[in-house]
Structure formats: structure tokens, C-alpha cells
Amino acid sequence: MNKKVISMNCNALRTLLLSVCVVCIGALSLSAQQSITVTGTVNDANGGTMPGVNVVIQGTTTGVVTDANGNYTITAPNAESVLVVSYIG
């Protein structure tokens, strides 16, 4: 029976370890930018609620429409996201 021995020199081992560290750090930085849920109510100038208003995350196609009471809930990719509110009527 032949046994194969895998050997690595120090430089190859360092390169492998460095690569694993870079991947782990990248994964941690991505998880640090967690999505957030934003909930609110859209009101007109007189304080009345506004149903049917579009609330969209700027630069995306992700959006929701306010309910009959002007309420909305949307999940944004991170806390730096900008909401764009629009109403035709």
C-alpha cells in the first residue's frame, strides 16, 4: 500500500493562512452591514395619513406602498440607505 504524504513549505502555508484570514475578514465586514427594518407613517401637511404613497430605497427597485392608514414597513440594506417617498395624486 502506497501512502501519499502532502508536504507544504512555509511560504505556501503562510499564503494559505493569509488567504483564509482575508476571506474571514471579508465575511465579517459584510455581516457588519446588516439590513434594517424601517417602519413609519406618511402624513400630509395637515397631519392626515396618506395611503398609496410609494416608499423606495434610493438606487434600487425595492419599495413598498403605504397602507390605508399611511403606514409602511421596508427592509433597507443598511443604516446609510436613503428612502425616496413619492405620491401621484
Buried (B, 14 or more C-beta within 10 A) or exposed (E): EEEEEEEEEEEEEEEEEEEEEEEEEEEEEEEEEEEEEBEBEBEEEEEEBBBEBBBBBEEEEBBBEBBEEBBBEBEBBEEEBEBEBEBEE
